[in-house]
Amino acid sequence: MTKWLYLVGAILLEVSATLSLRMMTENFVWVVPVAIGYVGAFLCLAFLLRAGAPIGLTYGVWAASGVALTAVSASLLFSDPLTWLMSLGIIVVIGGVLLVEVGATSHRRATTAAK
């Protein structure tokens, strides 16, 4: 359960920091949530890895979720474009992360069965 909290925290902090980065172009005071968000995201990732999460899967889920949430949020908050092609790209990225997870799970099962 703790691992999921670290992962969700890392994703939400990184997306918040990225959206704040966009706001910083209009007002420099947004540098504070940018810095806090990115530092917090990397700390959450470090705690997640320390808790034993595999780095390939962790980074894949974090990055894919960040891309998807940032694109959708920027579309809603800033009227950035979100075309069908961009949406398809997000789906492909998420599919790739799912394949990494399936591969990691099957590897763990094979390793456990061999012992």
Secondary structure, DSSP 4 states (H G I P E B T S, - for coil): -HHHHHHHHHHHHHHHHHHHHHHHTT-GGGHHHHHHHHHHHHHHHHHHHHTT--HHHHHHHHHHHHHHHHHHHHHHHH-----HHHHHHHHHHHHHHHHHHHHHHHHHHHHHHH-
